[in-house]
Amino acid sequence: MEKGPLIERFNSMFGTGPARLFIAPARVNLIGEHTDHQGGYVLPCAVHLRSACVVRPREDHLLRMAASDLPGIVEADIRDLSGYALIPWGAYQIGVAHIMQEKGYRVTGMDMLFDETVPHGSGLSSSAAIEVVTATVIATLSSETAGTPIDFPELSVIAQSAENDYVGMNCGIMDQFASAMGKKDHAIFLRCADLSYRYITADFRSSGITLMICNTNKPRALIESAYNERRAECDIAFRAVKEEARIEYLAQLTPEAFHRFKYNIEDPVARKRAEHVVYENYRTIQACTLLEERNFDAFGKLMDDSHNSLRDLFEVTGKELDAMVEAARAQKGVLGARMTGAGFGGCAIALVRNEACGDFIRNVARIYNEKTGYNAAFYPAVVSDGACEVMID
């Protein structure tokens, strides 16, 4: 929904008066998949798809929330936000408010209307965008009262905690960090073990290249159980090598060290998972250098290698993502393609030369539909800034 109609919708639901608008973006991960939960490097960027929140403080203790695409209003009492984790909608936002209260932020009553352009179930982190926009609203209002600066890295940790500890969905820090800390035309080279990071120029557009998001529109069934299985298998591998290799995280293993110690990992499945983590982490380090050199052809090759490893070693792609990536790679003007996100459906990304984008979308849509029966959706991505307030005219 555009800004004007969104404000009108807010006023129709909550009455007229001064209101403010905040946004937080979705993300794509360029490379570095399933390394975050092993303390490794990731390379996400924020994109133009976003969660928006129109907000107006209230004088009472009510947190009143609505979504532009859902009926009704959800209410919570800010004097005790501990019991809302199982409600059908709104738990992410209330979880953020609850945790921020516990950390000393001033949480007031509010009317809030949320609007999403992030496709749900796409693997582009719609939940992280909702969490981060909520945290940004509360931190902004709280900082204006207390006179303290907003700490966006802390907000990303709060948002992750809301998902992990309040709602009970296991996730790493990458999604929330990218949504909070995104920078236009840059990716974030993030070490998930300690949240050290630096920005890497990712200005594809000035080089005549489009970062294309390719949505399989395949529901990601059973992803939580499969995700937990992969993490458990990585833990088996880590325990088998940590003492001899003297590491604190599995991703600390270099490729050389992995080959030295890999047969300590007796479980062959766990060994495959570890091999993916080690080499994906190494690819992510290489990818930063290639982006800085604007060597997009070599970067695209790393994307291909990443997907192959996620398919063969970590086994999180599935028929639909593999069909999408295979179709993308077969098109003229494509430098590389891979799944992005946790897998088992959701989205792939491809680097496509601008002049080839029209044919790319037509051909990949047709081939993918013929192979899977699903209709794909495509979003030429704009690498964007992170969470912020948007001025209302």
Rosetta blueprint (number, residue, H / E / L):
1 M L
2 E L
3 K H
4 G H
5 P H
6 L H
7 I H
8 E H
9 R H
10 F H
11 N H
12 S H
13 M H
14 F H
15 G L
16 T L
17 G L
18 P L
19 A L
20 R E
21 L E
22 F E
23 I E
24 A E
25 P E
26 A E
27 R E
28 V E
29 N E
30 L L
31 I L
32 G L
33 E L
34 H L
35 T L
36 D H
37 H H
38 Q H
39 G L
40 G L
41 Y E
42 V E
43 L L
44 P E
45 C E
46 A E
47 V E
48 H E
49 L E
50 R E
51 S E
52 A E
53 C E
54 V E
55 V E
56 R E
57 P E
58 R L
59 E L
60 D L
61 H L
62 L E
63 L E
64 R E
65 M E
66 A E
67 A E
68 S L
69 D L
70 L L
71 P L
72 G L
73 I L
74 V E
75 E E
76 A E
77 D E
78 I L
79 R L
80 D L
81 L L
82 S L
83 G L
84 Y L
85 A L
86 L L
87 I L
88 P L
89 W L
90 G L
91 A H
92 Y H
93 Q H
94 I H
95 G H
96 V H
97 A H
98 H H
99 I H
100 M H
101 Q H
102 E H
103 K L
104 G L
105 Y L
106 R L
107 V L
108 T L
109 G L
110 M E
111 D E
112 M E
113 L E
114 F E
115 D E
116 E E
117 T L
118 V L
119 P L
120 H L
121 G L
122 S L
123 G L
124 L L
125 S L
126 S H
127 S H
128 A H
129 A H
130 I H
131 E H
132 V H
133 V H
134 T H
135 A H
136 T H
137 V H
138 I H
139 A H
140 T H
141 L H
142 S H
143 S H
144 E H
145 T H
146 A H
147 G L
148 T L
149 P L
150 I L
151 D L
152 F H
153 P H
154 E H
155 L H
156 S H
157 V H
158 I H
159 A H
160 Q H
161 S H
162 A H
163 E H
164 N H
165 D H
166 Y H
167 V H
168 G L
169 M L
170 N L
171 C L
172 G L
173 I L
174 M H
175 D H
176 Q H
177 F H
178 A H
179 S H
180 A H
181 M H
182 G L
183 K E
184 K L
185 D L
186 H E
187 A E
188 I E
189 F E
190 L E
191 R E
192 C L
193 A L
194 D L
195 L L
196 S E
197 Y E
198 R E
199 Y E
200 I E
201 T E
202 A L
203 D L
204 F L
205 R H
206 S H
207 S H
208 G L
209 I E
210 T E
211 L E
212 M E
213 I E
214 C E
215 N E
216 T L
217 N L
218 K L
219 P L
220 R L
221 A L
222 L L
223 I H
224 E H
225 S H
226 A H
227 Y H
228 N H
229 E H
230 R H
231 R H
232 A H
233 E H
234 C H
235 D H
236 I H
237 A H
238 F H
239 R H
240 A H
241 V H
242 K H
243 E H
244 E H
245 A H
246 R L
247 I L
248 E L
249 Y L
250 L H
251 A H
252 Q H
253 L L
254 T L
255 P H
256 E H
257 A H
258 F H
259 H H
260 R H
261 F H
262 K H
263 Y H
264 N H
265 I L
266 E L
267 D L
268 P H
269 V H
270 A H
271 R H
272 K H
273 R H
274 A H
275 E H
276 H H
277 V H
278 V H
279 Y H
280 E H
281 N H
282 Y H
283 R H
284 T H
285 I H
286 Q H
287 A H
288 C H
289 T H
290 L H
291 L H
292 E H
293 E L
294 R L
295 N L
296 F H
297 D H
298 A H
299 F H
300 G H
301 K H
302 L H
303 M H
304 D H
305 D H
306 S H
307 H H
308 N H
309 S H
310 L H
311 R H
312 D H
313 L L
314 F L
315 E L
316 V L
317 T L
318 G L
319 K H
320 E H
321 L H
322 D H
323 A H
324 M H
325 V H
326 E H
327 A H
328 A H
329 R H
330 A L
331 Q L
332 K L
333 G L
334 V E
335 L E
336 G E
337 A E
338 R E
339 M E
340 T E
341 G L
342 A L
343 G L
344 F L
345 G L
346 G L
347 C E
348 A E
349 I E
350 A E
351 L E
352 V E
353 R E
354 N H
355 E H
356 A H
357 C H
358 G H
359 D H
360 F H
361 I H
362 R H
363 N H
364 V H
365 A H
366 R H
367 I H
368 Y H
369 N H
370 E H
371 K H
372 T H
373 G L
374 Y L
375 N L
376 A L
377 A E
378 F E
379 Y E
380 P E
381 A L
382 V L
383 V E
384 S L
385 D L
386 G L
387 A L
388 C E
389 E E
390 V E
391 M L
392 I L
393 D L
